[in-house]
Amino acid sequence: MTKFLLHKGLGYSTVHQIGDYLRSYGTGRHWIERYRGDIFVFVSDRADEVILRTKFSSLLDAVNDTEMNGIRRR
């Protein structure tokens, strides 16, 4: 599973755009969570991860929970 953080200032319309793209061109196995004002996109399939890292890299940052220790990294 890979976790991505949506950039600040972007909202649910962007999340819907990403979700629609993943359903159309990926496996569609993803979910969205909101936590303390941040929006996260989770994917469980490598094909969806590649899509997010290439097509949506300007909107999302990959997050490694072990590196964060409660601090947002960009």
N, C-alpha and C positions, 0 to 999 in steps of 0.2 A: 504494500500500500504506500502511495506517495501523497503527500499533503502539499498543497499550494496555497499561498496567501494572496488574496486579491488586493491590488494596490489601493491605497486610501483614495477616497473621492469617487471610486467606482462602486456601483450598486447592483441591484438585482437585475436590471436590464442587461448588464454585462454578463452576469451569471447565467441568465436565460440564453443569451447568445452562445456562450461556451457550452452549455448543456445541450442546446439544439445541435450544435456542430458535432459534439461527441456522439449523440444519438444517431446522427446521419452518417458520419464517417468513421466512427470508432466503435467500441463495443457497447457504449452507453452505460457501462457500469461505473457510476460515479455518484457522489453525494455531496451535499453542501451543508456546512455548519457555520453558525454565527456564534462568536465567543468574544465577549467584552468589546464589542464594536468592530471586531475584525470578521471578515468573511473568508472561509476556507473552502477549497475545492479538494476533495479526496478522490483518487482513482485507484482501482485495484488491478488494473490490467496494464501491462507494459505498452501496448499500442496506444492507449489513451494517454499515458504519461508522455510518450513521444509527441503526440499531438499538442499537449499543453506546453511542452518545452520548446516546440518549434513555432507553431501557429500563434500561441497566446503568450509568448515570453515577454511581450511589452506590457501585459496586463497582470501577470502573476509572477510570484517568486516561489521557488521550491523551498520548503521548510523542513528542517530536520529537528524534531523535538528535543533530541539530546543536546543539540548545539544551542538552543534558545535559552534555556534556564530562565524562562519568564521574561526575556528581553526580546523585543522585535528586532529582527535583522533584515536588512535590505541589501 
